[in-house]
Amino acid sequence: MIKYDKYDKMVWERCKDKITFHISERETETVFYLFFKYQIEILVETDLIKKIVRDRRFKNIKSITTLDEYYSMLATEFFCEKLKELREKGGEEDISELLDELESYMESITSSFGSYGQGEGYKSYTDPKRKLELTEKLLKNNKLKEFIKILGKFRRMAIKKYRTKIKHFSGEKYSINLGNNLVNLLSSEYKNFAEEILFVDLLRRYNENKLLNYRILENDENCGDFIVCLDLSGSMRGNKEVWAKAIALCLMDISLKKNKRYIAILFDDGVRDIRVYEKKVSFDEILEFASVFYGGGTNFEKPLREALKFNGDIVFITDGECEVSLEFLEKIKEEKQKRKIKIYSICINTKPTLSLRQISDVAVTIYELTSKTAEKIFDMLI
């Protein structure tokens, strides 16, 4: 049991009508106070309270939720729902994984309430009414809740890939010359570090500027847009839609960090929307992107025609099977060669069609919608 004052109780009374009780109301109220209160005073330490407050993740979660009733509501709802699932499986003894998920979820929420991308921000103030509306959306919409959780996990993964990537790998080796640049050392020189005699010779050649170096050709020709064609046909509904949209938004984040314009082409049997992003996007825009769905048939040629109107590499995400006309096939091959652009096709639970294989530089099939497969996609694209 947690000690609370009149203010704590007032906030709880205001919030409890918006929360779904997955466990008892009394336990839910206790969990809420653990997240909301600035200073926790435990009157009776139950097994659940002990496990929460002694977990190393609790401190980080609390730094987000303390004295913020909206974040506390979200944390309480998420925790109690997962705790119910854990109890039904008979695994309440270990809630560390649950708190790990909650920490990831709350970090996703806070980063999403901010913005995505790079560039100059603008002065703004938090509108409590608007924040409450967004919070209620997340509380009531399980699809959005799951989307934000996956998005946060994928986004951290994508940013890590972007930050740790060695920049010169984006170029190509195109000539070999003599010098003493150890960064651009030809791989055949590395064996000379292993033996003493060879190492002495390497030092001599280093002093004489006679090490084998390669020069890098930066890919400046393709520094334009980044285009994602996202299939929102009927068969994409559910987990495939959530996974694909999370991938698309992470690629948007990285694209904007690289100061590239990001183009999202949403399609089913036709092009339903084309969205151009050049600066930071708000949480409202993220929620809207997550919510939109069309549900028609599938057509590959129409979105690809629109993609060619922009200048940059194309990522094509679909679970459909569709061919394009021979005339367009030749056109897209010609445009790729002329503009030096690449096409990456990500096929969910289906093999790439003959047309996609012919126009794609890389075509991969994804059978498991997991973090590991997302990481492979980021390795390929970032």
SULRA-V897414 format. One line per field, one symbol per residue. ss: DSSP state (H for helix, E for strand, C for the rest). phi: phi as a letter, one per 20 degrees, with the letter a starting at -180 (. if undefined). psi: psi as a letter, one per 40 degrees, with the letter a starting at -180 (. if undefined). A space follows every 50 residues. Layout:
ss->???
phi->???
psi->???
This chain:
ss->CECCCHHHHHHHHHHHHHCCCCCCHHHHHHHHHHHHCCCCCECCCCHHHH HHHCCHHHHHHHHHHCCCHHHHHHHHHHHHHHHHHHHHCCCCCCCHHHHH HHHHHHHHHHHHHCEECCCCCCCCCCCHHHHHHHHHHHHHCHHHHHHHHH HHHHHHHHHHHHHHCCHHHHCEEEEEEEECCCCCECHHHHHHHCCHHHHH HHHHHHHCCCEEEEEEECCHHHCCEEEEEEECCHHHCCHHHHHHHHHHHH HHHHHHHCCCCEEEEEECCCEEEEEEECCCEEHHHHHHHHHCCCCCCCCH HHHHHHHCCCCEEEEEEECCCCCCCHHHHHHHHHHHHHHCCCEEEEEECC CCCHHHHHHCCEEEEECCCCHHHHHHHHHHHC
phi->.dfcdffgffffffeffedeeecffffffffgfgeeffcedeecefffgg fffefffgfffffeegldffffffffgfffffffffffemcfgddfffff ffgffffffffffebdocpfebfbcfegffffffffgffedfffffffff gffffffffffffeffgfffecfcbdbeaceffeffgfffffeedfffff fffffffelcffddedefeffddeecdcedfcfgfegoffffffffffff ffgfgffemdfddddebcebfeacdddcbgdefgffffffefbdneecbe fffffffffdcrfcdddbcecbddffffgfffffffffelddcddddelb fffgffffeefcccdddcecffffffffgfde
psi->hhhiadddddddddddeehhgdaiddddddddddddidhhhhdhhidddd dddehddddddddddhehddddddddddddddddddddeffedheddddd ddddddddddddebiiaiihaihiihhdddddddddddddhddddddddd dddddddddddddehhdeeeaiheihiiafhddfhideeddeediddddd dddddddeffihiiihhigddffbihhhhhhfideeibdddddddddddd dddddddefihhhhhhibeihdihhhheaiiidddddddddhideaahhd dddddddeeigiihhhhieihiiiidddddddddddddefiihhhhhhfi ihidddddehdhhihhdhgiddddddddddd.
